[in-house]
Amino acid sequence: MSTVSTTRAPKASTRIHDVDALRGFALLGILMVNITFIASAYPANLVEDPAFTSPLDDAARFVVAALFSMKFYLLFSFLFGYSFVLQMDSARRAGRSFAPRMLRRLLGLLLLGAGVMVFYSGDILTVYAVVGTILLAMHRVDDRVALRTAGAIFAVVVLSMVVSAAFVDSSALMPSGQEALANAAEETESMRGDVGDVVRRSLGGLELYAIQSLTLQGPMALVMFLLGMVAARRQALSGFDGGERLLRRAQWIGFPVGLVGGVAYASLGGAGSTVGAAISVPTAPFLTVAYAATLIRLAHAPATARLRDMLAPAGRMALTNYLAQAVVATLLFTGIGFGLAGQVSPVGLVVLAVAIFSAQAAVSAWWLRRHRYGPAEYLLRWFTNWQRPTGGLTGPASPPGQEPWAKGVTPRR
């Protein structure tokens, strides 16, 4: 197997501001999708809640399916691969062996993900932990091998989706519409039950989630991990000023292809359509790239640069915010808290997702003026390095306007 001979490592003492902003943006997109599955059992059963059938509700479902579903986990996965190289460089600067350190980090993610899955069976951290071990095994391959491997996996996934859509009768493998509605109503009611009911429902969905992870989410995550790793080696997200032709080209190509695919996916029934999924898998990455290019351009334009400063703190505390989203949604919708499962419309969920993320962005900015790390990041760093981080959790507060993200770089991890 070919190995990396030279790589362009990121600068030793800086953290890329755009990466944090992109990660914050990805968190918002992931929440937009995840909240629909946490708030009701109908989406997981691939049917619409008969209580919400207004044109506005239909429009909200359509927008989420077309613009968010199957797009933002790709961006988050790409950034995981990108940060993987930054972690590698951090270990090198600290004079520590990278593999044991990363294995502990992945184990930490696995444990956190397992905790989330007790209450919500769709957690992505466990997938990242498992697939991350494959990335770790491949971290010395050269760029050509990484890109060819990513391309081959992507081709297999797309081909399998196309074959499934063309030759497999999915209706024979799934319950009828009435059965699905009955199952969804029963499961939604169980979500409003006590802790035991919530846990039983979550654990009962693990088999289906494992199949989805093995056939689609896991392979696509590995594809994006590898692309992110190569991008970080080449410092692809460093030095942008927003006016690059590459960014404009990504928009010109990405938006038409991605939007057509997203609209087709939503029009055909979203996740409930194998044909729609077969269209979305190869086109969703185009929209993901267009989103990223647009955010970078906006982040470097004087009139909209504030957007980057709003998103970057949330992205810097991505793990804390992701876990907090799961906790807040669980408290809102299950019987553990307010028991609102099945009682919030699709429009209400969109508004709620924006409100939750806006609050997280504000709290993240406040927290990072007073602390060096987010709470979950601090604990994971401690577990990863197997020693308490130097300086502890707290650090000197930054004056308003002088926060690390407002200066373009943040302290190294």
N, C-alpha and C positions, 0 to 999 in steps of 0.2 A: 504494500500500500504506500502510495506517495505521501510524503510528509511536508509540512510547511518549512520552507527554507528561510524566508524572511517575511515579516509582517510589519505593517506600519502601525505601531502601537499608539494609542491615544496619549496625549500629553500627560505627564506623570501627576500633575497636581490639579487637574481640572476635571469638571464633570460637565458634560455637554448639555447646555440649556435646552436646546431643541428636543433632545431625547426625553427630558422630563415633561415638557409640554405635550409631546406626542403621547406619552404614557398617560398623562392626565386626560387627554382627549379620548384615548382608548377606553379608559375607565368609564367615562360617560356613555359611550356607545355600548359597552358591555352591560351596564346597568339598564339601559333602555330595553335590551332584549331579556336579560335575566329576570327583571321585575315582573314580566308577564307570566313567567313560569312559576315564580314564587307566590304570586298573588292569586293563582287559580290553577286547578287541575285540567281545565279545558284545553289550553295550548298543548300540554304534554300528551293529551289524548287525540290531538290533531282535529279538534272540532271547535266551533265557536260557541261561546256562552249564549244561550237563547235569551238571557236577560239583557243583553247589550247588542242590539241589532239595528240601531239607528244609523243613518248615513254618516254621521260624524264618527261613530264607533268604527264603522267599516273603514273610513278614511284613515283613522289612527292606526288600525291594524295594518293597512296597506302600506302606510309610510314606514312603520317599523320594519315590516318584512322587506320592503324594497331598498331602504336606505341603511338599515342597521344589521339585520340578521345575516350571519355568516360573513360579516365584513370586519368587525372590530376585534374579534379574537385573533384574526390574522395579524393585525397590526400589533396587538399585545404580544403575540408569539414572536414576531419579528424583533421586537424590542427586547424580549427575553434573550434571544440569540445575540443581539448586539451587546447587551449588558454582560453576557457570558464572557466576552472577550475583555471587557473592562474589569471584570472580576479576576480574570487570568492575569491581566497586567498588574492589578493590585497585589496579588499573591507574589508575583515576581519582584515587585518593588519592596515588599516586606520580607523577601528572602525565605518564603515558605513554599512548601510543596503544594501545588495547585489541586491535584486530584483528591487527596483526603479532605481538603477544605471544601471543595465543591460537593463531594459526596455528603458531607455533613449538611451543607446548605440544602441539597435536594431532599435529604431525609427530613430536615426541618419543614420544608414545604409539604412533604407527604403527610407528616403528622398534623400540620395545620389543616390540610385539605381533608384528611380523615375526620377531623373534628367538625368541620363544616358539613360534611356529607351525612353526619348523623341527623341533621335537620333539613338538609337540602341535597338531593342526590345528583345534582348537576354541577358540582364543583369542578373547576378547571385545575386547581393546584395539584391534585393527585396525578392528573395527566401530565402536567409539566414535570413533576418529579420523576415519573417513570420514563418519559421520553427524553428528559434531560440526561439520564444515564447513557442513552445512545449518543447524544451530542458530546458528552464527556469522552466516550470511547473514540469519537471521531475528531477530537479537537486538534489533533496534529496533522490531519489530512490537508493537502494543499487546496487552493481555491477551486481549481478545475474539478477535482474529485468531489468536493462539497457541492458545487453547482450541478454537476452531472447526476449526483445522487438525488439531489432535490428535484431535478427535472424528471428523473425516472419515477420517483415516488408520486409526483404530481400527475404524471401521465397514467400511472396505474390507477390512481384514485378516480381520475376523470373517466377513464375507460370503463372502470367497474360501475360508475354511476350511469354512464350511457347504456351499457349492456343491461343493467338492472331496469332502466326506464323502458328499454325497447323489448326486452324478452321476459321479464319477470312480472307476473300478475300480482301486484302488491295487495290487491283487495282480498285475495285468497289467504293472505297471511295476517290480515288485520280484522278486527271486529267490525261489524256493520255500523252504519251511522247511528242507529238507535242504541246499539250496545255501547258505542263509544260515549254517547251523551250520558247514558245511565252510569257508566263507569266514572266519567268526569264529575257528575253530580255527587256520587258517593265519595269520591276521593276529596273533593272540595269540602264536603261536610266533615270528613276526617281531619282535614287541615285545621278546622276550628275546634278540634277536640283537645284533650290534655296532652301532656308531653309524650306519653306512650303512643297515642294515636299518631302524632306528628313523626315520631321516630320510626314507627312501623311503616308508615307510608314512604318515608325517605328510603329506608333500607329495602323496601319492596321494589323500588325503581332502579336499584343498582345494576341488576342484570341487563336491563335495556340500555342504561347509560354505558355499561362496559362494552356492549356490542357497538354502540355508536362511536365510542372512543377508539376502538380497535379498527373500525372500518373507515372512519372519516376524520374525526377530530384529532386523534393521535397522529396519524400520518401527515395531515396538513400542518399540525404544530411542528413536526420535525422538519418539514419543508421550509417553513418560515424561520425556524431556529437556524438552519444551515444558511439561509439567505442573510439573516441578521448577522451571523458570525462572519461571513465573507464581507458584508458591508462594513462592519466594525474594523476589520483588518485594514480596509481601504479608507477608513475614516470618512465614510460616505455622508455622514450627518454632521461633519465638522466644516466650519468655514462658510456656510451658506450666508448670502446677503439678501436672498429673496428674489434677485433678478436673474438667476441662472436660466438659460434656455432649457436645461434638463427639466426643471420644475414646470415650466410652461408646457413642454412636450408631454410630461406625465399627465397634466390636466387635459390637454387636447385629445389624447388617446384614452386615458382612463375614464373620464366622465361619460363619453358616448357609449363605450363598450360596457362599462360597469352599470350605468343607469338602465340601459336596455336589458341587461341580464337581471337586474334587480326588479324592474317592472314586470318582466316575464315571470320571474319567481313568485312575486306577490300575486299576480293575476291568475296563475295556475293553482294557487292554494298554499303557497309557502312550503313549509316542511311536510305538509300532507301530500305533496305531489312529487313523485319520483322524477317526472319530467322536469318540473321546476327546479328540483335540487340538481339535476344533471346540467341544467343551464347555469345555475348559480355558482357551482363549484369552480368552473373555469373562468367565469366573468367577475366574480366577487373580488379577486385580487386587484383587478384593474381599478375598481372603485376605491379600494383601500389605498392604493398608491396615489390616486387622485386626491383623496382626502388629505393624506400626509403632505403632498406637495402644496396643496392649498393652505394648510395650516402653517407650513414653514414660510410661505410667501406672506401671509397675513402677519405672522410673528415678526417679520423684518420690515414691514411697512410702517412708517411713522404713525399713520392714522390708526392702525390696529395693533400696534406692538403690545399694548396693554393686555391683549388676549393671551399672549405667551406668559406674561407675569401672573395672570389669573390661573392658568392651567398648570404651570410648572410646580408649584408647591404640592398640589394634589398628586402629581405624577411622582414627585420625589418620595411621597409617602404612599406609594401605590399599594403595597401589601396591607398596610393599616387600613387604607380606605376601602380596599376590596373586601376585607374581612368585616369592616364596619357596615358595608352595604348589606352583607348577608345577615348580620345581626339585626340591623334596623328592619329589613324586610321580614325577617322571621318574627320579630316582635309585633310588627304591624298586622301581618296577615294570618298568623297561626294562633291557635288557642293558648300558646305560651304567653301571648301578649293580648292584643286587642281583637284578634279573631276576625279580621276584615276580609278573609279569603272569599272570593266570588262576589264581593260587594263594591268593588271599585271598577269603573268603566275603563275601556282602553284609553280614552282621552284623559281620564283622571290619572292613569298610570304614567302616561307621558309627562304630564305636569308634575307628578310626584317624583319621578326620576330626576327631572331637571332641578327640582327643589332640593332633593337630597344631595345631589352632586354639588350644587351651588353652596350649600351649607358646608360640605366637606372641603371645598376649595377655600372658603373663608377660614374655617377652623385650621386647615393645614398651614395657611400662611401665618396665622397667629401662632400656632404651635412651633413652627420652625424659626420664629424670631426669638424663641426662648429655649429651644432644645436642639441638639445636634442631629437627632434622628427621630423618626416616627416610632411609636411604642413597639409595633410588630417588627419594624426594621432593626430596632435596637436588640430585641430578643433573638432575632434570626442571625444578626451579626455576631452576637455573643456565642450562639450555638455553632455557627460556621467556623469561627476562629478558636472556639473552645477556650475562650478567656474573655473576661469582661472588657468591653471596648475602652480604650484609653480616654480618660476625661469623663467617662460616664455618659448618662443620657442628656444631662443639661449642658448648656454652653452659654457663652455670652450672647445676650440679645442683640439683634442687629437694629440700628436706627431705621425708622420708616424710609423706604426708598433705597436703603443700602443692604437689603437682604441679599444673600448669595445669588439667588436666581435673578434678581434685578440687575446684577452686575455681569450676567452672561455666563458665569461659571459657578459651580458649587463645590464645597470641599470634597475631596476624594472620599470614597466609601472606606 
